[in-house]
Amino acid sequence: MKHKLVLIFHLIVATFGFISATLAQNGEPIPGTPVRILTLDAVETGTNLQGSWKYHSGDNPEWASPTFNDATWESADTLLFQDRLPESGWDGIGWFRLRLSVPDEQLWNMPLALQVTYQVGASEIYLDGDLIYKFGTVGTQNGEEEPYWERDPQVISFSGKTDHLIAVRYSNFSLHESAIMFGFELKLAPLNPNIKRRITLVNEGTTIQMVWAAVAGFLMLQHLLLFIFYPRARENFYFAISTGSIGALVFLTFQFILFATSVTQILFLFRLLFCVYVLMFLSGLLFLYTLFYPKLPKLFWFFLIGWIVTVCVTLFNLDFTERAPGSLGLFDQTKIHFNVGVAAVSLLFIFTSFTFLEMARVIIVAIFKKKDGAWIFGLGSLSPFILTFVLGDIVSRAGYTINWRIGLLASILAPLFSMSVYLARNFSRTHRKLETEVLERQLLEVENTRKTEELEEARKLQVSMLPQTAPQLPNLDIAFEMRTATEVGGDYYDYNLTEGGQLTLAVGDATGHGMNAGLVVSAVKSLFKTSALEAGNLEILERISQGVKSMNLKRLYMAMTLGKFNGNKLTLTAAGMPPVLIYRSDENLVEEVLLEGMPLGGFIGAEREEASYQLQSGDTVLFMSDGLPEMLNPENEMLDYPKTKELFKEVADQSPKTIIDHIFKASTAWADGEPQADDITLVVIKVK
């Protein structure tokens, strides 16, 4: 009897053990797995499956089974925050398990939305041991993984069983250690509203992207073309860059929020967004400086260097290796990562604030200084606040609502349109100014053409008054040539010849050039030609001086040299002219004769020197104006009198025409393209 009671007790215990195992296999939770109750209210409001999951590093397909006992697994957050990693660490791949209790029969077999609210790696989603979704390609090492973030809601439903298990096989080898979190997050919500919300978000975001891209692109292209056609207006170039940057910033922001599906895309868009953000502020600052400052302020270089440092700190992490003492006196390599997140955010905040305040300061100062059109900038800068608060309040009081897309576009576009209006206003004014300048230039060209024609006529008259051919004398060989610096020259040469063969030669130089000098030359020619042929040089010069002075031409004088040839005797008299050069053939030397005397038209009765020289056969005399020795070369050096004397001596034994050609050729080579600044007159007389 005792043995039968023991046998019955063992059968009862075995029966209860079998029943417990059967219940566990039919849905009872395995000890250790957390259970989360899912209700209809929680689903309708949207419930994040965030929090404590069971976690184990490594990879084992058996861990997807609902019957697997994970009691020894540790609890972990699926987001895998950098500062709250599981105690066992993260080796790149692991499993997460969460048991859901669905007691509400209304949720049984109801299609729900499974939303991946965050994921930077790749995952496989299992429901009750069955694979239902793959988001990316889970890998056991870095080269095998293909990260993917599914942004669209996926369908999931729970069967009539009360308890269910969601297991996630997750890998992330690609994210940098400086990331705040590199895990995933799941959310359950009603299917149809969630799909509709996603479609609405994508449609509205895409609409804003397209509208903004079109408007910003149009403004950028318009002002870029204005700059191309008128490069002096650099403000159009900076405004085009600034507008394009703002357009790119809005476009990339929605691209980042709506469509980024992998870590690579996220990091690329982040870097691109940051660069566009910096470019937007720098080009905007340059735009304002160009408008309201005559030259770029030195303060701009502070902002430029600051933004460059911010870019470098943000986009580049500093990795280095440090050796720390190890056991047994050896050294172990310990990799240390410097997280620049705090520094980057601080610098970004500082220079964003400083740049914004500087831009506001420039506009305010321009308004107070009453810079032309600065009020347009002030109004445009305040337009986002005016549209947001003032007009928004008026519209709401009237019982209407403004679509957030329209409000966003209006708030961003209003300042840009105000700036574009200001530039268009400036361009219109510049265009009118250019039209006025063109008209004035055309009138000036007509006037210059008239004056040029008049001067050309005066030049022809001036040249016609000069001797066209040299006198033919039995004992003298004569040649002369004049090259003017302007249409009407101030140089003058002439001669009088008596019946007995006495030659009086005049070489003069009126002060200045042009029409007034031509008038003086005309008067001097008349006075010289009407002088008595037998009169002396001093008498002729005094008569001409009185005649010029009587014309009352202020600050206009005539320098002149008179040479009277009587046989082989030369009598020279000068009034402020360069020296006369006499070549002595028998001695092969050049004698320089410089006689003092006041120019004609100055003081009446001024004293002047006179000297006589006896010439021999072969001797040559050179009369010249100061235009030859004062000719400049590209180094601003004068030809000067010693060089002139040297050039004359080189060919003084040749014919007068050859001498003149040689001197002009040498002087042209000396000038080397420099324009002739003064008239040049050469008269050469050789004794036969």
Protein Blocks (a to p, Z undefined) as FASTA:
>chain_A
ZZmmmmmmmmmmmmmmmmmmmmmmnopacehiacddddfklmmnopafedjddddedjdf
klmpmkbccklpccddfklpaklccfkbpehiacdddddddfblklgopacddddfbdcb
dcdddeehiafbdedjddfbfklpccdddfbdcdddddfbfbdcdddddddfkbcfkbmb
fcdddddddfklmmmmmmmmmmmmmmmmmmmmmmmmmmmmmmmmmmmmmmmlmmlmmmmm
mmmmmmmmmmmmmmmmmmocbfklmmmmmmmmmmmmmmmmmmmmmmmmmmmpcbdcfklm
mmmmmmmmmmmmmmpccddddddddehhiacdddddddfklmmmmmmmmmmmmmmmmmmm
mmmmmmmnopghklmmmmmmmmmmmmmmmmmmmmmmnopacdfklmmmmmmmmmmmmmmm
mmmmmmmmmmmmmmmmmmmmmmmmmmmmmmmmmmmmmmmmmmmmpcfbdcddfkbccddd
dddfbfbdcbdcdddddfkopacddddddehedjllmmmmmmmmmmmmmpcfkbcfklmm
mmmmmmmmmnopghiacdddddddehjaccdddehiacdddddfklopacddddddddeh
iaghiacddddddddehiacddddfklmmpccfkopafbjmlmmmmmmmmmmmcfklmmm
mmmmmmmmmnnopacfbdcdddddddZZ
